[in-house]
Amino acid sequence: MAEEKQHYMTEDGKRKLEEEFEHLKTEKRQEVVERIKIARSFGDLSENSEYDAAKDEQAFVEGRINQLESMINNAVIIEEDTSNNSEVALGKSVRFKEIPDGDEETYTIVGSAESDPLEGKISNDSPMAQSLLGRKVGDSVTVNTPGGEINVEIMEVK
């Protein structure tokens, strides 16, 4: 059997996944079962769009429950390391500026389970994070992005 992928996350990120997992198992699952029961009462299932929609939702919910369970069981908690704020690492925020235009951006590098680019959290598997991990303040880095190469200079790690 193949080894399960490890999912890097903060303690807070794991807690959020556990809350979603419990909600899906205890509440959402029951809601979907009730919708299926009601849709069945409408009669002929072959032309019953409510039944089809409820079954689709049930498949989605069950898939998400399985996904969350795997992520929680294979969670690797990112320990907060405040001793070394000069090197980019998982769980740290990095502020950099693009060269030559000087646009500054700040991202926190997290595991893929917690990534949310709109909130400034990028996955450790992303091209940006892969290029920045292990680098130090003052380093210039070339990042291969889907939109092409960009050059950045690391300004701060915290």
N, CA, C and O atoms as a GROMACS GRO file, in nm:
protein
  632
    1MET      N    1   0.084  -0.119   0.000
    1MET     CA    2   0.000   0.000   0.000
    1MET      C    3   0.088   0.125   0.000
    1MET      O    4   0.188   0.130   0.071
    2ALA      N    5   0.051   0.222  -0.078
    2ALA     CA    6   0.129   0.346  -0.089
    2ALA      C    7   0.123   0.424   0.042
    2ALA      O    8   0.021   0.424   0.112
    3GLU      N    9   0.231   0.490   0.073
    3GLU     CA   10   0.237   0.571   0.194
    3GLU      C   11   0.155   0.697   0.175
    3GLU      O   12   0.161   0.761   0.069
    4GLU      N   13   0.078   0.734   0.277
    4GLU     CA   14  -0.005   0.853   0.271
    4GLU      C   15   0.082   0.978   0.269
    4GLU      O   16   0.187   0.982   0.332
    5LYS      N   17   0.037   1.078   0.197
    5LYS     CA   18   0.107   1.206   0.190
    5LYS      C   19   0.093   1.278   0.324
    5LYS      O   20  -0.015   1.280   0.383
    6GLN      N   21   0.202   1.335   0.371
    6GLN     CA   22   0.197   1.414   0.493
    6GLN      C   23   0.141   1.552   0.460
    6GLN      O   24   0.170   1.608   0.355
    7HIS      N   25   0.061   1.604   0.551
    7HIS     CA   26  -0.001   1.735   0.532
    7HIS      C   27   0.053   1.828   0.641
    7HIS      O   28   0.022   1.813   0.759
    8TYR      N   29   0.133   1.925   0.598
    8TYR     CA   30   0.190   2.021   0.691
    8TYR      C   31   0.088   2.129   0.722
    8TYR      O   32   0.023   2.182   0.632
    9MET      N   33   0.073   2.160   0.851
    9MET     CA   34  -0.023   2.262   0.891
    9MET      C   35   0.010   2.311   1.031
    9MET      O   36   0.082   2.247   1.107
   10THR      N   37  -0.045   2.428   1.061
   10THR     CA   38  -0.031   2.482   1.196
   10THR      C   39  -0.133   2.414   1.286
   10THR      O   40  -0.225   2.348   1.238
   11GLU      N   41  -0.116   2.430   1.414
   11GLU     CA   42  -0.213   2.376   1.511
   11GLU      C   43  -0.351   2.436   1.485
   11GLU      O   44  -0.452   2.365   1.492
   12ASP      N   45  -0.356   2.566   1.454
   12ASP     CA   46  -0.483   2.632   1.424
   12ASP      C   47  -0.546   2.575   1.297
   12ASP      O   48  -0.667   2.556   1.291
   13GLY      N   49  -0.464   2.549   1.196
   13GLY     CA   50  -0.514   2.491   1.072
   13GLY      C   51  -0.572   2.353   1.094
   13GLY      O   52  -0.675   2.319   1.036
   14LYS      N   53  -0.507   2.272   1.177
   14LYS     CA   54  -0.559   2.138   1.208
   14LYS      C   55  -0.692   2.149   1.281
   14LYS      O   56  -0.785   2.073   1.254
   15ARG      N   57  -0.700   2.243   1.375
   15ARG     CA   58  -0.824   2.262   1.451
   15ARG      C   59  -0.939   2.297   1.358
   15ARG      O   60  -1.050   2.247   1.375
   16LYS      N   61  -0.914   2.383   1.259
   16LYS     CA   62  -1.018   2.421   1.164
   16LYS      C   63  -1.064   2.302   1.081
   16LYS      O   64  -1.183   2.286   1.055
   17LEU      N   65  -0.970   2.218   1.038
   17LEU     CA   66  -1.006   2.098   0.963
   17LEU      C   67  -1.089   2.003   1.049
   17LEU      O   68  -1.186   1.943   1.001
   18GLU      N   69  -1.051   1.989   1.176
   18GLU     CA   70  -1.126   1.902   1.266
   18GLU      C   71  -1.268   1.954   1.288
   18GLU      O   72  -1.362   1.875   1.296
   19GLU      N   73  -1.283   2.086   1.296
   19GLU     CA   74  -1.417   2.144   1.312
   19GLU      C   75  -1.502   2.118   1.188
   19GLU      O   76  -1.619   2.081   1.199
   20GLU      N   77  -1.444   2.137   1.069
   20GLU     CA   78  -1.518   2.109   0.945
   20GLU      C   79  -1.555   1.962   0.937
   20GLU      O   80  -1.667   1.928   0.899
   21PHE      N   81  -1.462   1.875   0.973
   21PHE     CA   82  -1.485   1.730   0.971
   21PHE      C   83  -1.603   1.694   1.062
   21PHE      O   84  -1.692   1.619   1.020
   22GLU      N   85  -1.604   1.746   1.182
   22GLU     CA   86  -1.714   1.717   1.276
   22GLU      C   87  -1.847   1.771   1.225
   22GLU      O   88  -1.950   1.704   1.236
   23HIS      N   89  -1.845   1.892   1.170
   23HIS     CA   90  -1.967   1.951   1.114
   23HIS      C   91  -2.024   1.864   1.002
   23HIS      O   92  -2.144   1.837   0.998
   24LEU      N   93  -1.937   1.820   0.913
   24LEU     CA   94  -1.983   1.737   0.801
   24LEU      C   95  -2.038   1.603   0.850
   24LEU      O   96  -2.140   1.555   0.801
   25LYS      N   97  -1.969   1.542   0.946
   25LYS     CA   98  -2.012   1.410   0.995
   25LYS      C   99  -2.141   1.417   1.076
   25LYS      O  100  -2.226   1.329   1.064
   26THR      N  101  -2.156   1.520   1.157
   26THR     CA  102  -2.270   1.523   1.249
   26THR      C  103  -2.391   1.599   1.198
   26THR      O  104  -2.504   1.561   1.225
   27GLU      N  105  -2.368   1.707   1.124
   27GLU     CA  106  -2.480   1.789   1.080
   27GLU      C  107  -2.509   1.776   0.931
   27GLU      O  108  -2.620   1.743   0.892
   28LYS      N  109  -2.409   1.803   0.848
   28LYS     CA  110  -2.431   1.807   0.703
   28LYS      C  111  -2.475   1.672   0.649
   28LYS      O  112  -2.564   1.663   0.564
   29ARG      N  113  -2.412   1.566   0.698
   29ARG     CA  114  -2.448   1.431   0.654
   29ARG      C  115  -2.596   1.404   0.680
   29ARG      O  116  -2.664   1.349   0.594
   30GLN      N  117  -2.646   1.443   0.797
   30GLN     CA  118  -2.787   1.422   0.833
   30GLN      C  119  -2.879   1.506   0.744
   30GLN      O  120  -2.985   1.461   0.703
   31GLU      N  121  -2.837   1.630   0.716
   31GLU     CA  122  -2.917   1.717   0.629
   31GLU      C  123  -2.934   1.655   0.491
   31GLU      O  124  -3.043   1.657   0.435
   32VAL      N  125  -2.826   1.600   0.438
   32VAL     CA  126  -2.831   1.540   0.304
   32VAL      C  127  -2.918   1.414   0.305
   32VAL      O  128  -2.995   1.392   0.212
   33VAL      N  129  -2.906   1.333   0.407
   33VAL     CA  130  -2.990   1.213   0.418
   33VAL      C  131  -3.138   1.252   0.422
   33VAL      O  132  -3.222   1.187   0.360
   34GLU      N  133  -3.168   1.358   0.493
   34GLU     CA  134  -3.307   1.406   0.501
   34GLU      C  135  -3.355   1.455   0.364
   34GLU      O  136  -3.468   1.428   0.325
   35ARG      N  137  -3.268   1.525   0.291
   35ARG     CA  138  -3.304   1.571   0.156
   35ARG      C  139  -3.330   1.453   0.063
   35ARG      O  140  -3.422   1.459  -0.020
   36ILE      N  141  -3.252   1.348   0.075
   36ILE     CA  142  -3.272   1.228  -0.008
   36ILE      C  143  -3.406   1.164   0.026
   36ILE      O  144  -3.480   1.122  -0.062
   37LYS      N  145  -3.436   1.157   0.155
   37LYS     CA  146  -3.561   1.097   0.200
   37LYS      C  147  -3.682   1.175   0.145
   37LYS      O  148  -3.778   1.115   0.097
   38ILE      N  149  -3.674   1.305   0.151
   38ILE     CA  150  -3.783   1.389   0.099
   38ILE      C  151  -3.796   1.372  -0.052
   38ILE      O  152  -3.906   1.360  -0.105
   39ALA      N  153  -3.682   1.372  -0.121
   39ALA     CA  154  -3.684   1.359  -0.267
   39ALA      C  155  -3.740   1.224  -0.310
   39ALA      O  156  -3.808   1.215  -0.413
   40ARG      N  157  -3.712   1.119  -0.233
   40ARG     CA  158  -3.767   0.986  -0.264
   40ARG      C  159  -3.919   0.987  -0.259
   40ARG      O  160  -3.986   0.918  -0.336
   41SER      N  161  -3.972   1.068  -0.168
   41SER     CA  162  -4.118   1.070  -0.151
   41SER      C  163  -4.190   1.133  -0.271
   41SER      O  164  -4.312   1.121  -0.284
   42PHE      N  165  -4.113   1.199  -0.360
   42PHE     CA  166  -4.173   1.260  -0.478
   42PHE      C  167  -4.208   1.159  -0.586
   42PHE      O  168  -4.274   1.193  -0.683
   43GLY      N  169  -4.164   1.035  -0.569
   43GLY     CA  170  -4.200   0.932  -0.665
   43GLY      C  171  -4.086   0.891  -0.755
   43GLY      O  172  -3.972   0.879  -0.711
   44ASP      N  173  -4.117   0.868  -0.883
   44ASP     CA  174  -4.028   0.813  -0.984
   44ASP      C  175  -3.887   0.875  -0.976
   44ASP      O  176  -3.869   0.993  -1.004
   45LEU      N  177  -3.788   0.793  -0.936
   45LEU     CA  178  -3.652   0.842  -0.917
   45LEU      C  179  -3.580   0.867  -1.049
   45LEU      O  180  -3.483   0.942  -1.053
   46SER      N  181  -3.626   0.807  -1.158
   46SER     CA  182  -3.557   0.824  -1.286
   46SER      C  183  -3.569   0.965  -1.342
   46SER      O  184  -3.486   1.007  -1.422
   47GLU      N  185  -3.673   1.038  -1.300
   47GLU     CA  186  -3.691   1.175  -1.349
   47GLU      C  187  -3.700   1.274  -1.234
   47GLU      O  188  -3.770   1.375  -1.242
   48ASN      N  189  -3.629   1.244  -1.127
   48ASN     CA  190  -3.640   1.324  -1.005
   48ASN      C  191  -3.510   1.403  -0.987
   48ASN      O  192  -3.411   1.351  -0.935
   49SER      N  193  -3.512   1.529  -1.029
   49SER     CA  194  -3.391   1.611  -1.021
   49SER      C  195  -3.351   1.642  -0.876
   49SER      O  196  -3.232   1.655  -0.847
   50GLU      N  197  -3.447   1.654  -0.787
   50GLU     CA  198  -3.416   1.680  -0.646
   50GLU      C  199  -3.337   1.562  -0.588
   50GLU      O  200  -3.242   1.581  -0.512
   51TYR      N  201  -3.379   1.441  -0.624
   51TYR     CA  202  -3.310   1.320  -0.577
   51TYR      C  203  -3.168   1.316  -0.632
   51TYR      O  204  -3.073   1.289  -0.558
   52ASP      N  205  -3.153   1.343  -0.762
   52ASP     CA  206  -3.020   1.343  -0.823
   52ASP      C  207  -2.928   1.446  -0.758
   52ASP      O  208  -2.811   1.418  -0.731
   53ALA      N  209  -2.981   1.565  -0.733
   53ALA     CA  210  -2.901   1.670  -0.670
   53ALA      C  211  -2.860   1.631  -0.529
   53ALA      O  212  -2.746   1.654  -0.488
   54ALA      N  213  -2.951   1.571  -0.454
   54ALA     CA  214  -2.921   1.529  -0.317
   54ALA      C  215  -2.817   1.418  -0.317
   54ALA      O  216  -2.729   1.416  -0.231
   55LYS      N  217  -2.826   1.325  -0.411
   55LYS     CA  218  -2.727   1.216  -0.420
   55LYS      C  219  -2.589   1.272  -0.458
   55LYS      O  220  -2.487   1.226  -0.408
   56ASP      N  221  -2.588   1.370  -0.548
   56ASP     CA  222  -2.462   1.434  -0.584
   56ASP      C  223  -2.399   1.503  -0.463
   56ASP      O  224  -2.279   1.492  -0.440
   57GLU      N  225  -2.482   1.573  -0.387
   57GLU     CA  226  -2.432   1.640  -0.267
   57GLU      C  227  -2.380   1.538  -0.166
   57GLU      O  228  -2.278   1.560  -0.101
   58GLN      N  229  -2.451   1.426  -0.154
   58GLN     CA  230  -2.407   1.322  -0.061
   58GLN      C  231  -2.269   1.270  -0.102
   58GLN      O  232  -2.183   1.249  -0.017
   59ALA      N  233  -2.249   1.248  -0.230
   59ALA     CA  234  -2.119   1.201  -0.278
   59ALA      C  235  -2.010   1.303  -0.248
   59ALA      O  236  -1.900   1.267  -0.207
   60PHE      N  237  -2.041   1.431  -0.267
   60PHE     CA  238  -1.943   1.537  -0.238
   60PHE      C  239  -1.909   1.539  -0.089
   60PHE      O  240  -1.792   1.544  -0.052
   61VAL      N  241  -2.012   1.535  -0.004
   61VAL     CA  242  -1.991   1.541   0.141
   61VAL      C  243  -1.908   1.421   0.188
   61VAL      O  244  -1.815   1.436   0.267
   62GLU      N  245  -1.942   1.302   0.140
   62GLU     CA  246  -1.867   1.182   0.180
   62GLU      C  247  -1.723   1.189   0.132
   62GLU      O  248  -1.631   1.147   0.202
   63GLY      N  249  -1.702   1.241   0.011
   63GLY     CA  250  -1.566   1.257  -0.040
   63GLY      C  251  -1.485   1.354   0.044
   63GLY      O  252  -1.368   1.330   0.073
   64ARG      N  253  -1.549   1.464   0.082
   64ARG     CA  254  -1.481   1.564   0.165
   64ARG      C  255  -1.450   1.508   0.303
   64ARG      O  256  -1.344   1.535   0.359
   65ILE      N  257  -1.542   1.431   0.360
   65ILE     CA  258  -1.517   1.368   0.490
   65ILE      C  259  -1.394   1.278   0.482
   65ILE      O  260  -1.308   1.283   0.569
   66ASN      N  261  -1.386   1.196   0.377
   66ASN     CA  262  -1.270   1.108   0.360
   66ASN      C  263  -1.141   1.186   0.342
   66ASN      O  264  -1.037   1.150   0.397
   67GLN      N  265  -1.149   1.294   0.264
   67GLN     CA  266  -1.031   1.378   0.242
   67GLN      C  267  -0.984   1.442   0.373
   67GLN      O  268  -0.865   1.439   0.404
   68LEU      N  269  -1.077   1.498   0.449
   68LEU     CA  270  -1.041   1.562   0.576
   68LEU      C  271  -0.984   1.461   0.674
   68LEU      O  272  -0.887   1.490   0.744
   69GLU      N  273  -1.044   1.343   0.680
   69GLU     CA  274  -0.995   1.240   0.772
   69GLU      C  275  -0.851   1.203   0.740
   69GLU      O  276  -0.768   1.188   0.830
   70SER      N  277  -0.821   1.188   0.612
   70SER     CA  278  -0.684   1.157   0.571
   70SER      C  279  -0.588   1.270   0.607
   70SER      O  280  -0.478   1.246   0.656
   71MET      N  281  -0.631   1.394   0.583
   71MET     CA  282  -0.545   1.509   0.613
   71MET      C  283  -0.518   1.519   0.763
   71MET      O  284  -0.406   1.547   0.804
   72ILE      N  285  -0.620   1.498   0.844
   72ILE     CA  286  -0.605   1.507   0.989
   72ILE      C  287  -0.515   1.395   1.040
   72ILE      O  288  -0.427   1.418   1.123
   73ASN      N  289  -0.538   1.273   0.990
   73ASN     CA  290  -0.459   1.158   1.035
   73ASN      C  291  -0.313   1.168   0.994
   73ASN      O  292  -0.226   1.111   1.060
   74ASN      N  293  -0.285   1.240   0.884
   74ASN     CA  294  -0.149   1.251   0.836
   74ASN      C  295  -0.093   1.392   0.855
   74ASN      O  296  -0.003   1.434   0.783
   75ALA      N  297  -0.148   1.463   0.952
   75ALA     CA  298  -0.104   1.601   0.979
   75ALA      C  299   0.033   1.602   1.044
   75ALA      O  300   0.063   1.522   1.133
   76VAL      N  301   0.115   1.693   0.998
   76VAL     CA  302   0.244   1.720   1.060
   76VAL      C  303   0.237   1.866   1.104
   76VAL      O  304   0.230   1.956   1.020
   77ILE      N  305   0.238   1.888   1.234
   77ILE     CA  306   0.222   2.022   1.288
   77ILE      C  307   0.352   2.101   1.271
   77ILE      O  308   0.460   2.054   1.307
   78ILE      N  309   0.338   2.221   1.216
   78ILE     CA  310   0.451   2.311   1.197
   78ILE      C  311   0.479   2.377   1.331
   78ILE      O  312   0.396   2.451   1.385
   79GLU      N  313   0.595   2.350   1.384
   79GLU     CA  314   0.634   2.411   1.511
   79GLU      C  315   0.682   2.553   1.487
   79GLU      O  316   0.755   2.579   1.391
   80GLU      N  317   0.640   2.643   1.572
   80GLU     CA  318   0.680   2.783   1.557
   80GLU      C  319   0.823   2.800   1.607
   80GLU      O  320   0.854   2.774   1.723
   81ASP      N  321   0.910   2.844   1.518
   81ASP     CA  322   1.051   2.865   1.550
   81ASP      C  323   1.080   3.014   1.546
   81ASP      O  324   1.096   3.073   1.439
   82THR      N  325   1.087   3.075   1.663
   82THR     CA  326   1.111   3.219   1.670
   82THR      C  327   1.260   3.251   1.682
   82THR      O  328   1.299   3.368   1.685
   83SER      N  329   1.343   3.147   1.690
   83SER     CA  330   1.485   3.172   1.711
   83SER      C  331   1.558   3.217   1.585
   83SER      O  332   1.657   3.289   1.594
   84ASN      N  333   1.512   3.176   1.468
   84ASN     CA  334   1.583   3.208   1.344
   84ASN      C  335   1.490   3.284   1.250
   84ASN      O  336   1.415   3.224   1.174
   85ASN      N  337   1.496   3.416   1.257
   85ASN     CA  338   1.412   3.498   1.170
   85ASN      C  339   1.489   3.554   1.052
   85ASN      O  340   1.456   3.661   0.999
   86SER      N  341   1.592   3.482   1.010
   86SER     CA  342   1.665   3.528   0.892
   86SER      C  343   1.646   3.433   0.775
   86SER      O  344   1.677   3.468   0.661
   87GLU      N  345   1.594   3.312   0.800
   87GLU     CA  346   1.578   3.213   0.694
   87GLU      C  347   1.431   3.181   0.671
   87GLU      O  348   1.356   3.160   0.766
   88VAL      N  349   1.391   3.176   0.544
   88VAL     CA  350   1.254   3.145   0.508
   88VAL      C  351   1.229   2.996   0.535
   88VAL      O  352   1.303   2.910   0.490
   89ALA      N  353   1.122   2.969   0.610
   89ALA     CA  354   1.087   2.831   0.644
   89ALA      C  355   0.936   2.817   0.652
   89ALA      O  356   0.863   2.916   0.656
   90LEU      N  357   0.891   2.695   0.654
   90LEU     CA  358   0.750   2.663   0.666
   90LEU      C  359   0.695   2.724   0.795
   90LEU      O  360   0.754   2.708   0.902
   91GLY      N  361   0.582   2.793   0.783
   91GLY     CA  362   0.520   2.856   0.899
   91GLY      C  363   0.562   3.000   0.922
   91GLY      O  364   0.509   3.067   1.010
   92LYS      N  365   0.655   3.049   0.842
   92LYS     CA  366   0.703   3.187   0.859
   92LYS      C  367   0.645   3.278   0.751
   92LYS      O  368   0.605   3.234   0.643
   93SER      N  369   0.641   3.407   0.785
   93SER     CA  370   0.600   3.508   0.688
   93SER      C  371   0.725   3.568   0.625
   93SER      O  372   0.826   3.589   0.691
   94VAL      N  373   0.715   3.593   0.496
   94VAL     CA  374   0.829   3.651   0.425
   94VAL      C  375   0.779   3.773   0.347
   94VAL      O  376   0.680   3.767   0.274
   95ARG      N  377   0.851   3.885   0.365
   95ARG     CA  378   0.820   4.007   0.290
   95ARG      C  379   0.932   4.024   0.188
   95ARG      O  380   1.050   4.017   0.222
   96PHE      N  381   0.893   4.046   0.063
   96PHE     CA  382   0.991   4.063  -0.043
   96PHE      C  383   0.945   4.171  -0.138
   96PHE      O  384   0.828   4.209  -0.142
   97LYS      N  385   1.041   4.221  -0.217
   97LYS     CA  386   1.003   4.318  -0.320
   97LYS      C  387   1.045   4.262  -0.454
   97LYS      O  388   1.148   4.197  -0.469
   98GLU      N  389   0.960   4.291  -0.552
   98GLU     CA  390   0.990   4.249  -0.688
   98GLU      C  391   1.096   4.344  -0.746
   98GLU      O  392   1.093   4.465  -0.721
   99ILE      N  393   1.187   4.287  -0.822
   99ILE     CA  394   1.293   4.365  -0.885
   99ILE      C  395   1.262   4.368  -1.035
   99ILE      O  396   1.237   4.260  -1.090
  100PRO      N  397   1.263   4.476  -1.102
  100PRO     CA  398   1.309   4.608  -1.063
  100PRO      C  399   1.198   4.702  -1.017
  100PRO      O  400   1.228   4.812  -0.970
  101ASP      N  401   1.069   4.664  -1.028
  101ASP     CA  402   0.963   4.762  -1.003
  101ASP      C  403   0.939   4.795  -0.855
  101ASP      O  404   0.874   4.895  -0.825
  102GLY      N  405   0.990   4.714  -0.762
  102GLY     CA  406   0.983   4.748  -0.621
  102GLY      C  407   0.852   4.718  -0.551
  102GLY      O  408   0.835   4.756  -0.435
  103ASP      N  409   0.757   4.649  -0.619
  103ASP     CA  410   0.632   4.612  -0.552
  103ASP      C  411   0.662   4.516  -0.438
  103ASP      O  412   0.730   4.416  -0.457
  104GLU      N  413   0.610   4.548  -0.318
  104GLU     CA  414   0.633   4.462  -0.202
  104GLU      C  415   0.512   4.374  -0.176
  104GLU      O  416   0.397   4.416  -0.190
  105GLU      N  417   0.541   4.251  -0.136
  105GLU     CA  418   0.437   4.156  -0.100
  105GLU      C  419   0.482   4.079   0.022
  105GLU      O  420   0.602   4.063   0.047
  106THR      N  421   0.384   4.031   0.100
  106THR     CA  422   0.413   3.948   0.216
  106THR      C  423   0.326   3.824   0.210
  106THR      O  424   0.205   3.833   0.188
  107TYR      N  425   0.387   3.708   0.230
  107TYR     CA  426   0.316   3.581   0.232
  107TYR      C  427   0.362   3.499   0.351
  107TYR      O  428   0.477   3.508   0.393
  108THR      N  429   0.272   3.420   0.403
  108THR     CA  430   0.306   3.320   0.504
  108THR      C  431   0.307   3.187   0.432
  108THR      O  432   0.213   3.154   0.360
  109ILE      N  433   0.414   3.110   0.453
  109ILE     CA  434   0.425   2.980   0.387
  109ILE      C  435   0.367   2.874   0.480
  109ILE      O  436   0.415   2.852   0.591
  110VAL      N  437   0.263   2.808   0.431
  110VAL     CA  438   0.191   2.707   0.509
  110VAL      C  439   0.179   2.580   0.426
  110VAL      O  440   0.217   2.577   0.309
  111GLY      N  441   0.128   2.476   0.487
  111GLY     CA  442   0.102   2.353   0.415
  111GLY      C  443  -0.014   2.372   0.319
  111GLY      O  444  -0.092   2.467   0.332
  112SER      N  445  -0.027   2.282   0.223
  112SER     CA  446  -0.130   2.296   0.120
  112SER      C  447  -0.271   2.294   0.179
  112SER      O  448  -0.363   2.353   0.121
  113ALA      N  449  -0.290   2.229   0.293
  113ALA     CA  450  -0.423   2.222   0.356
  113ALA      C  451  -0.472   2.359   0.402
  113ALA      O  452  -0.592   2.383   0.411
  114GLU      N  453  -0.379   2.448   0.431
  114GLU     CA  454  -0.415   2.580   0.484
  114GLU      C  455  -0.400   2.693   0.384
  114GLU      O  456  -0.436   2.807   0.413
  115SER      N  457  -0.347   2.665   0.266
  115SER     CA  458  -0.316   2.773   0.174
  115SER      C  459  -0.441   2.851   0.134
  115SER      O  460  -0.548   2.794   0.109
  116ASP      N  461  -0.425   2.981   0.129
  116ASP     CA  462  -0.531   3.073   0.088
  116ASP      C  463  -0.464   3.200   0.039
  116ASP      O  464  -0.444   3.294   0.116
  117PRO      N  465  -0.429   3.203  -0.089
  117PRO     CA  466  -0.354   3.319  -0.142
  117PRO      C  467  -0.421   3.453  -0.117
  117PRO      O  468  -0.353   3.554  -0.100
  118LEU      N  469  -0.555   3.456  -0.115
  118LEU     CA  470  -0.624   3.582  -0.090
  118LEU      C  471  -0.602   3.631   0.052
  118LEU      O  472  -0.614   3.750   0.079
  119GLU      N  473  -0.568   3.540   0.143
  119GLU     CA  474  -0.537   3.576   0.281
  119GLU      C  475  -0.387   3.586   0.304
  119GLU      O  476  -0.343   3.604   0.418
  120GLY      N  477  -0.308   3.576   0.197
  120GLY     CA  478  -0.163   3.587   0.210
  120GLY      C  479  -0.096   3.460   0.257
  120GLY      O  480   0.017   3.464   0.305
  121LYS      N  481  -0.163   3.345   0.244
  121LYS     CA  482  -0.105   3.217   0.285
  121LYS      C  483  -0.084   3.132   0.159
  121LYS      O  484  -0.179   3.096   0.090
  122ILE      N  485   0.044   3.101   0.131
  122ILE     CA  486   0.074   3.021   0.012
  122ILE      C  487   0.125   2.883   0.052
  122ILE      O  488   0.190   2.867   0.155
  123SER      N  489   0.094   2.785  -0.032
  123SER     CA  490   0.134   2.647  -0.007
  123SER      C  491   0.284   2.630  -0.021
  123SER      O  492   0.348   2.691  -0.107
  124ASN      N  493   0.339   2.545   0.065
  124ASN     CA  494   0.482   2.514   0.056
  124ASN      C  495   0.514   2.441  -0.076
  124ASN      O  496   0.631   2.430  -0.113
  125ASP      N  497   0.411   2.391  -0.146
  125ASP     CA  498   0.430   2.324  -0.274
  125ASP      C  499   0.426   2.421  -0.393
  125ASP      O  500   0.457   2.382  -0.505
  126SER      N  501   0.389   2.546  -0.369
  126SER     CA  502   0.377   2.644  -0.478
  126SER      C  503   0.516   2.682  -0.531
  126SER      O  504   0.615   2.674  -0.458
  127PRO      N  505   0.522   2.724  -0.658
  127PRO     CA  506   0.652   2.766  -0.714
  127PRO      C  507   0.717   2.880  -0.634
  127PRO      O  508   0.838   2.883  -0.615
  128MET      N  509   0.634   2.974  -0.586
  128MET     CA  510   0.687   3.087  -0.509
  128MET      C  511   0.753   3.036  -0.380
  128MET      O  512   0.868   3.070  -0.352
  129ALA      N  513   0.681   2.954  -0.304
  129ALA     CA  514   0.736   2.904  -0.178
  129ALA      C  515   0.858   2.816  -0.202
  129ALA      O  516   0.957   2.827  -0.130
  130GLN      N  517   0.853   2.731  -0.303
  130GLN     CA  518   0.966   2.644  -0.332
  130GLN      C  519   1.093   2.725  -0.360
  130GLN      O  520   1.203   2.685  -0.323
  131SER      N  521   1.076   2.839  -0.427
  131SER     CA  522   1.192   2.924  -0.458
  131SER      C  523   1.243   2.998  -0.335
  131SER      O  524   1.362   3.027  -0.325
  132LEU      N  525   1.154   3.028  -0.240
  132LEU     CA  526   1.192   3.108  -0.124
  132LEU      C  527   1.242   3.026  -0.005
  132LEU      O  528   1.324   3.074   0.073
  133LEU      N  529   1.194   2.902   0.009
  133LEU     CA  530   1.232   2.821   0.124
  133LEU      C  531   1.384   2.803   0.134
  133LEU      O  532   1.451   2.771   0.036
  134GLY      N  533   1.436   2.826   0.255
  134GLY     CA  534   1.579   2.811   0.279
  134GLY      C  535   1.661   2.934   0.247
  134GLY      O  536   1.780   2.938   0.278
  135ARG      N  537   1.601   3.034   0.186
  135ARG     CA  538   1.673   3.157   0.152
  135ARG      C  539   1.675   3.250   0.273
  135ARG      O  540   1.598   3.233   0.368
  136LYS      N  541   1.763   3.348   0.268
  136LYS     CA  542   1.782   3.440   0.381
  136LYS      C  543   1.749   3.584   0.342
  136LYS      O  544   1.741   3.617   0.224
  137VAL      N  545   1.730   3.667   0.444
  137VAL     CA  546   1.707   3.809   0.423
  137VAL      C  547   1.822   3.866   0.341
  137VAL      O  548   1.939   3.841   0.371
  138GLY      N  549   1.788   3.943   0.238
  138GLY     CA  550   1.888   4.003   0.150
  138GLY      C  551   1.913   3.923   0.023
  138GLY      O  552   1.969   3.975  -0.073
  139ASP      N  553   1.872   3.795   0.021
  139ASP     CA  554   1.892   3.712  -0.098
  139ASP      C  555   1.803   3.760  -0.213
  139ASP      O  556   1.689   3.803  -0.192
  140SER      N  557   1.857   3.753  -0.334
  140SER     CA  558   1.778   3.776  -0.455
  140SER      C  559   1.745   3.639  -0.512
  140SER      O  560   1.831   3.552  -0.522
  141VAL      N  561   1.619   3.622  -0.550
  141VAL     CA  562   1.571   3.491  -0.594
  141VAL      C  563   1.493   3.507  -0.724
  141VAL      O  564   1.416   3.602  -0.741
  142THR      N  565   1.514   3.414  -0.815
  142THR     CA  566   1.434   3.407  -0.938
  142THR      C  567   1.327   3.302  -0.916
  142THR      O  568   1.356   3.188  -0.882
  143VAL      N  569   1.201   3.344  -0.935
  143VAL     CA  570   1.087   3.255  -0.913
  143VAL      C  571   1.022   3.224  -1.047
  143VAL      O  572   0.985   3.314  -1.122
  144ASN      N  573   1.009   3.096  -1.077
  144ASN     CA  574   0.940   3.053  -1.199
  144ASN      C  575   0.792   3.038  -1.166
  144ASN      O  576   0.753   2.946  -1.095
  145THR      N  577   0.712   3.129  -1.219
  145THR     CA  578   0.568   3.124  -1.196
  145THR      C  579   0.498   3.087  -1.326
  145THR      O  580   0.559   3.094  -1.432
  146PRO      N  581   0.372   3.048  -1.320
  146PRO     CA  582   0.299   3.019  -1.443
  146PRO      C  583   0.296   3.138  -1.539
  146PRO      O  584   0.284   3.120  -1.660
  147GLY      N  585   0.309   3.259  -1.485
  147GLY     CA  586   0.309   3.380  -1.567
  147GLY      C  587   0.446   3.420  -1.617
  147GLY      O  588   0.461   3.523  -1.684
  148GLY      N  589   0.548   3.341  -1.584
  148GLY     CA  590   0.684   3.373  -1.625
  148GLY      C  591   0.773   3.396  -1.505
  148GLY      O  592   0.728   3.391  -1.390
  149GLU      N  593   0.899   3.421  -1.530
  149GLU     CA  594   0.996   3.441  -1.423
  149GLU      C  595   0.982   3.581  -1.362
  149GLU      O  596   0.959   3.679  -1.432
  150ILE      N  597   0.996   3.586  -1.229
  150ILE     CA  598   1.006   3.715  -1.162
  150ILE      C  599   1.126   3.709  -1.067
  150ILE      O  600   1.160   3.603  -1.015
  151ASN      N  601   1.187   3.823  -1.046
  151ASN     CA  602   1.300   3.834  -0.955
  151ASN      C  603   1.255   3.910  -0.832
  151ASN      O  604   1.190   4.014  -0.841
  152VAL      N  605   1.290   3.855  -0.714
  152VAL     CA  606   1.252   3.919  -0.589
  152VAL      C  607   1.372   3.926  -0.496
  152VAL      O  608   1.467   3.848  -0.507
  153GLU      N  609   1.366   4.022  -0.405
  153GLU     CA  610   1.466   4.033  -0.300
  153GLU      C  611   1.395   4.019  -0.166
  153GLU      O  612   1.297   4.089  -0.139
  154ILE      N  613   1.444   3.928  -0.082
  154ILE     CA  614   1.382   3.903   0.049
  154ILE      C  615   1.418   4.016   0.143
  154ILE      O  616   1.536   4.045   0.166
  155MET      N  617   1.316   4.080   0.197
  155MET     CA  618   1.335   4.196   0.285
  155MET      C  619   1.328   4.159   0.433
  155MET      O  620   1.403   4.212   0.514
  156GLU      N  621   1.236   4.068   0.468
  156GLU     CA  622   1.213   4.036   0.609
  156GLU      C  623   1.152   3.898   0.621
  156GLU      O  624   1.073   3.855   0.537
  157VAL      N  625   1.191   3.827   0.729
  157VAL     CA  626   1.133   3.697   0.762
  157VAL      C  627   1.089   3.704   0.908
  157VAL      O  628   1.167   3.745   0.995
  158LYS      N  629   0.966   3.664   0.935
  158LYS     CA  630   0.922   3.663   1.075
  158LYS      C  631   0.825   3.550   1.100
  158LYS      O  632   0.777   3.533   1.212
   0.00000   0.00000   0.00000
